[in-house]
Structures are given as C-alpha cells and as structure tokens.
Amino acid sequence: MKTAVQDSSIAAYRALPVKQLATQADRICNIVETRGGDWSLSEIQAVYISIHGGNIQVGTVSARVNELIAAKRLERLETIRSCKVNEDRGIHPVRIPVQESLQ
C-alpha cells in the first residue's frame, strides 16, 4: 500500500509500544476496569484527563462508552445516582459487566 508518509515515520509508529497505541475506548475501559465500581461520563472524563493529559470532551467520552456498551465491554446500570463531578445530576453509571459464575 502506498502512503504519503515517510518511511521513517512509519518505522517510528511501528516501534511504539502497544500501550501507546491504545484507542480512546481502550483507555476508557481500562479506567473503569482498573479502578472498579461504577462511573458517570464526567467522572471518566476527569480521570482520563488526569492520566492522559490534553482534553477530552464529555461527548467524546459518551461516544466511546456507547461503543464499549455495544461491544459488551461495559454495561449501563438502570439505577440512578448522583454524579460525583456534577452533583446536581442524576446519572445511570457504567461498569465492567459482571461475569455470571458457572454452576
């Protein structure tokens, strides 16, 4: 495949550690998985920014969370609780799906 990218740029990209190539969705899922519990979009946004720097809009977090829910990597709870960032908001948090135990 031909690209308009220099060979040195392609080589540098291929040399990056896999962790650096993680997508936004992977990073969001990792936040929820490693820290446990359930999360609002604003809570995910705050932790994402503190870990990865830069800025990620809550709309972008929402889009990635919806993708993760569709892929069954996250689930949205039906219960409502207050957001820890925007306390006046009632939210349906997301979490890592609970695995059913084999009997």
N, CA, C and O of each residue as an XYZ file, in Angstrom:
412
protein
N       0.835     -1.172      0.000
C       0.000      0.000      0.000
C       0.886      1.243      0.000
O       1.852      1.328      0.757
N       0.551      2.184     -0.840
C       1.309      3.427     -0.916
C       0.690      4.454      0.020
O      -0.530      4.591      0.103
N       1.564      5.175      0.726
C       1.116      6.254      1.610
C       1.955      7.486      1.357
O       3.021      7.409      0.747
N       1.472      8.621      1.826
C       2.216      9.872      1.695
C       3.071     10.118      2.935
O       3.508     11.242      3.181
N       3.307      9.065      3.712
C       4.075      9.174      4.944
C       5.496      8.674      4.684
O       5.700      7.676      3.992
N       6.461      9.376      5.242
C       7.853      8.973      5.089
C       8.096      7.609      5.724
O       7.455      7.266      6.717
N       9.010      6.833      5.166
C       9.348      5.518      5.722
C       9.798      5.617      7.166
O       9.500      4.734      7.970
N      10.515      6.688      7.506
C      10.985      6.847      8.889
C       9.804      7.048      9.845
O       9.841      6.571     10.979
N       8.767      7.744      9.400
C       7.574      7.943     10.235
C       6.838      6.631     10.449
O       6.370      6.352     11.553
N       6.735      5.837      9.415
C       6.079      4.524      9.524
C       6.865      3.633     10.477
O       6.275      2.948     11.313
N       8.172      3.636     10.360
C       9.008      2.818     11.248
C       8.864      3.270     12.698
O       8.789      2.440     13.604
N       8.825      4.570     12.919
C       8.670      5.088     14.281
C       7.321      4.681     14.861
O       7.227      4.313     16.032
N       6.283      4.747     14.042
C       4.943      4.341     14.502
C       4.928      2.858     14.877
O       4.380      2.478     15.911
N       5.525      2.036     14.040
C       5.550      0.595     14.314
C       6.398      0.246     15.530
O       6.215     -0.815     16.126
N       7.311      1.115     15.899
C       8.176      0.871     17.055
C       7.528      1.281     18.377
O       8.050      0.973     19.448
N       6.399      1.972     18.304
C       5.727      2.403     19.536
C       5.237      1.192     20.328
O       4.775      0.206     19.753
N       5.345      1.279     21.667
C       4.776      0.209     22.490
C       3.266      0.130     22.276
O       2.614      1.152     22.059
N       2.720     -1.062     22.337
C       1.299     -1.274     22.100
C       0.448     -0.402     23.023
O      -0.602      0.088     22.609
N       0.887     -0.203     24.266
C       0.121      0.602     25.210
C      -0.102      2.015     24.681
O      -1.157      2.602     24.921
N       0.866      2.563     23.973
C       0.714      3.903     23.425
C      -0.256      3.935     22.250
O      -0.759      4.998     21.888
N      -0.520      2.780     21.655
C      -1.429      2.715     20.522
C      -2.869      2.432     20.955
O      -3.754      2.281     20.112
N      -3.098      2.362     22.248
C      -4.447      2.099     22.745
C      -5.398      3.193     22.259
O      -5.038      4.368     22.194
N      -6.587      2.791     21.930
C      -7.585      3.749     21.477
C      -8.198      4.464     22.681
O      -7.984      4.065     23.826
N      -8.953      5.511     22.412
C      -9.670      6.194     23.491
C     -10.589      5.214     24.202
O     -10.691      5.227     25.429
N     -11.258      4.364     23.432
C     -12.171      3.383     24.033
C     -11.407      2.430     24.952
O     -11.874      2.116     26.047
N     -10.236      1.970     24.513
C      -9.426      1.085     25.351
C      -9.025      1.791     26.649
O      -9.069      1.196     27.726
N      -8.640      3.044     26.539
C      -8.221      3.797     27.725
C      -9.389      3.999     28.685
O      -9.222      3.876     29.899
N     -10.556      4.303     28.157
C     -11.741      4.487     28.995
C     -12.100      3.179     29.678
O     -12.374      3.163     30.878
N     -12.102      2.091     28.939
C     -12.416      0.789     29.518
C     -11.410      0.432     30.606
O     -11.777     -0.126     31.640
N     -10.156      0.750     30.373
C      -9.110      0.471     31.357
C      -9.332      1.261     32.646
O      -9.102      0.739     33.737
N      -9.773      2.505     32.533
C     -10.064      3.312     33.730
C     -11.132      2.636     34.568
O     -10.972      2.477     35.778
N     -12.220      2.240     33.929
C     -13.333      1.618     34.652
C     -12.911      0.267     35.226
O     -13.273     -0.074     36.353
N     -12.149     -0.496     34.454
C     -11.741     -1.835     34.885
C     -10.753     -1.795     36.046
O     -10.924     -2.520     37.026
N      -9.734     -0.968     35.950
C      -8.686     -0.975     36.975
C      -9.117     -0.296     38.265
O      -8.631     -0.647     39.340
N     -10.012      0.660     38.177
C     -10.437      1.376     39.375
C     -11.716      0.813     39.978
O     -12.082      1.166     41.099
N     -12.392     -0.054     39.245
C     -13.591     -0.713     39.763
C     -14.750      0.233     39.985
O     -14.635      1.438     39.760
N     -15.851     -0.309     40.421
C     -17.036      0.482     40.718
C     -17.784      0.889     39.476
O     -17.584      0.344     38.391
N     -18.664      1.874     39.667
C     -19.425      2.384     38.530
C     -19.088      3.853     38.315
O     -18.661      4.545     39.239
N     -19.285      4.322     37.083
C     -18.761      5.615     36.666
C     -19.767      6.413     35.855
O     -20.528      5.854     35.065
N     -19.765      7.726     36.057
C     -20.503      8.639     35.171
C     -19.548      9.062     34.051
O     -18.338      8.854     34.139
N     -20.106      9.648     33.019
C     -19.270     10.137     31.914
C     -18.325     11.236     32.386
O     -17.164     11.268     31.978
N     -18.802     12.129     33.232
C     -17.958     13.230     33.739
C     -16.846     12.712     34.639
O     -15.740     13.253     34.636
N     -17.131     11.671     35.409
C     -16.095     11.069     36.261
C     -15.013     10.425     35.401
O     -13.823     10.553     35.688
N     -15.435      9.734     34.349
C     -14.464      9.129     33.416
C     -13.639     10.231     32.768
O     -12.418     10.115     32.667
N     -14.297     11.299     32.328
C     -13.608     12.412     31.683
C     -12.526     12.995     32.598
O     -11.404     13.236     32.155
N     -12.859     13.220     33.862
C     -11.906     13.817     34.804
C     -10.681     12.926     35.000
O      -9.553     13.419     35.000
N     -10.889     11.634     35.166
C      -9.762     10.712     35.359
C      -8.951     10.579     34.072
O      -7.721     10.551     34.115
N      -9.624     10.498     32.939
C      -8.942     10.402     31.643
C      -7.985     11.581     31.470
O      -6.827     11.396     31.096
N      -8.471     12.788     31.742
C      -7.629     13.983     31.589
C      -6.456     13.954     32.571
O      -5.339     14.331     32.216
N      -6.707     13.509     33.802
C      -5.610     13.479     34.787
C      -4.549     12.449     34.420
O      -3.372     12.646     34.720
N      -4.942     11.360     33.780
C      -3.976     10.319     33.401
C      -3.293     10.635     32.073
O      -2.069     10.561     31.967
N      -4.083     10.984     31.066
C      -3.568     11.094     29.703
C      -3.300     12.529     29.247
O      -2.769     12.753     28.159
N      -3.671     13.499     30.089
C      -3.447     14.891     29.718
C      -4.372     15.328     28.599
O      -5.312     14.622     28.233
N      -4.092     16.483     28.075
C      -4.905     17.001     26.988
C      -6.327     17.264     27.441
O      -6.578     17.510     28.621
N      -7.243     17.212     26.511
C      -8.643     17.445     26.822
C      -9.496     16.476     26.032
O      -9.273     16.284     24.836
N     -10.446     15.878     26.669
C     -11.410     15.014     26.004
C     -12.791     15.521     26.415
O     -13.081     15.667     27.603
N     -13.614     15.782     25.447
C     -14.947     16.300     25.710
C     -15.852     15.186     26.227
O     -15.665     14.018     25.886
N     -16.835     15.553     27.052
C     -17.754     14.558     27.597
C     -18.545     13.885     26.466
O     -18.929     12.723     26.598
N     -18.790     14.583     25.375
C     -19.462     13.988     24.218
C     -18.626     12.888     23.585
O     -19.164     11.888     23.110
N     -17.309     13.071     23.577
C     -16.404     12.044     23.062
C     -16.401     10.846     23.990
O     -16.416      9.702     23.533
N     -16.382     11.104     25.308
C     -16.456     10.010     26.285
C     -17.758      9.242     26.067
O     -17.761      8.011     26.074
N     -18.858      9.960     25.873
C     -20.158      9.330     25.654
C     -20.137      8.430     24.426
O     -20.641      7.307     24.473
N     -19.567      8.903     23.343
C     -19.492      8.104     22.116
C     -18.676      6.836     22.331
O     -19.084      5.757     21.901
N     -17.520      6.957     22.997
C     -16.686      5.776     23.242
C     -17.377      4.798     24.193
O     -17.309      3.584     24.002
N     -18.050      5.341     25.230
C     -18.777      4.470     26.174
C     -19.885      3.724     25.440
O     -20.088      2.533     25.674
N     -20.605      4.412     24.555
C     -21.647      3.731     23.788
C     -21.078      2.613     22.918
O     -21.696      1.558     22.779
N     -19.912      2.840     22.338
C     -19.234      1.789     21.561
C     -18.873      0.610     22.466
O     -19.049     -0.547     22.084
N     -18.369      0.906     23.660
C     -17.979     -0.147     24.603
C     -19.198     -0.925     25.097
O     -19.112     -2.133     25.319
N     -20.321     -0.251     25.267
C     -21.550     -0.939     25.658
C     -22.011     -1.849     24.521
O     -22.398     -2.992     24.766
N     -21.974     -1.361     23.292
C     -22.360     -2.179     22.130
C     -21.461     -3.401     21.988
O     -21.910     -4.466     21.564
N     -20.182     -3.238     22.347
C     -19.230     -4.357     22.270
C     -19.285     -5.244     23.517
O     -18.545     -6.222     23.622
N     -20.169     -4.894     24.461
C     -20.351     -5.637     25.712
C     -19.106     -5.625     26.599
O     -18.886     -6.540     27.393
N     -18.298     -4.574     26.452
C     -17.137     -4.397     27.333
C     -17.517     -3.579     28.559
O     -16.847     -3.654     29.589
N     -18.600     -2.791     28.450
C     -19.172     -2.051     29.574
C     -20.673     -2.296     29.576
O     -21.254     -2.689     28.565
N     -21.294     -2.055     30.734
C     -22.749     -2.118     30.814
C     -23.246     -0.886     31.561
O     -22.583     -0.382     32.468
N     -24.427     -0.413     31.163
C     -25.046      0.736     31.831
C     -26.034      0.202     32.859
O     -26.855     -0.665     32.559
N     -25.943      0.729     34.069
C     -26.828      0.300     35.136
C     -28.163      1.033     35.040
O     -28.223      2.170     34.570
N     -29.215      0.384     35.482
C     -30.532      1.016     35.474
C     -30.733      1.907     36.689
O     -31.607      2.774     36.687
N     -29.934      1.700     37.721
C     -30.055      2.528     38.926
C     -29.551      3.939     38.636
O     -28.710      4.147     37.762
N     -30.072      4.886     39.375
C     -29.668      6.284     39.226
C     -28.959      6.716     40.502
O     -29.396      6.402     41.608
N     -27.849      7.447     40.329
C     -27.146      8.020     41.466
C     -26.640      9.391     41.063
O     -26.668      9.754     39.887
N     -26.178     10.148     42.041
C     -25.620     11.470     41.763
C     -24.224     11.323     41.189
O     -23.452     10.451     41.588
N     -23.922     12.192     40.247
C     -22.571     12.249     39.682
C     -21.657     12.903     40.712
O     -22.040     13.884     41.349
N     -20.463     12.369     40.876
C     -19.517     12.936     41.841
C     -18.889     14.238     41.339
O     -18.356     15.014     42.133
N     -18.949     14.479     40.042
C     -18.401     15.708     39.461
C     -19.489     16.781     39.394
O     -19.276     17.912     39.831
N     -20.641     16.430     38.853
C     -21.789     17.338     38.753
C     -22.870     16.814     39.687
O     -23.791     16.124     39.251
N     -22.760     17.136     40.957
C     -23.593     16.528     41.997
C     -25.083     16.752     41.818
O     -25.886     16.005     42.378
N     -25.470     17.757     41.055
C     -26.895     18.015     40.859
C     -27.500     17.130     39.768
O     -28.697     17.214     39.492
N     -26.675     16.286     39.153
C     -27.161     15.436     38.071
C     -27.350     14.001     38.538
O     -26.484     13.424     39.197
N     -28.501     13.435     38.183
C     -28.722     12.010     38.387
C     -28.271     11.285     37.133
O     -28.649     11.669     36.026
N     -27.475     10.252     37.289
C     -26.905      9.547     36.128
C     -27.158      8.048     36.252
O     -27.394      7.520     37.338
N     -27.102      7.387     35.102
C     -27.089      5.929     35.041
C     -25.625      5.551     34.811
O     -25.134      5.679     33.690
N     -24.920      5.091     35.842
C     -23.481      4.820     35.689
C     -23.202      3.590     34.824
O     -24.087      2.778     34.554
N     -21.953      3.484     34.404
C     -21.495      2.316     33.650
C     -20.462      1.572     34.477
O     -19.833      2.144     35.367
N     -20.294      0.295     34.177
C     -19.299     -0.536     34.861
C     -18.895     -1.682     33.940
O     -19.490     -1.890     32.882
N     -17.879     -2.415     34.361
C     -17.490     -3.637     33.674
C     -18.596     -4.659     33.927
O     -19.048     -4.794     35.064
N     -19.046     -5.383     32.901
C     -20.105     -6.372     33.127
C     -19.697     -7.429     34.149
O     -18.555     -7.887     34.162
N     -20.632     -7.803     34.989
C     -20.406     -8.844     35.985
C     -20.509    -10.187     35.278
O     -21.497    -10.471     34.601
N     -19.495    -10.997     35.439
C     -19.497    -12.331     34.828
C     -20.355    -13.274     35.651
O     -20.196    -13.366     36.868
N     -21.241    -13.956     35.001
C     -22.056    -14.942     35.699
C     -21.183    -16.143     36.034
O     -20.441    -16.636     35.184
N     -21.273    -16.606     37.265
C     -20.455    -17.749     37.669
C     -21.032    -19.034     37.085
O     -22.246    -19.176     36.936
N     -20.164    -19.939     36.767
C     -20.584    -21.234     36.224
C     -21.034    -22.128     37.365
O     -20.367    -22.206     38.397
N     -22.142    -22.792     37.190
C     -22.636    -23.677     38.239
C     -22.667    -25.093     37.777
O     -23.057    -25.981     38.535
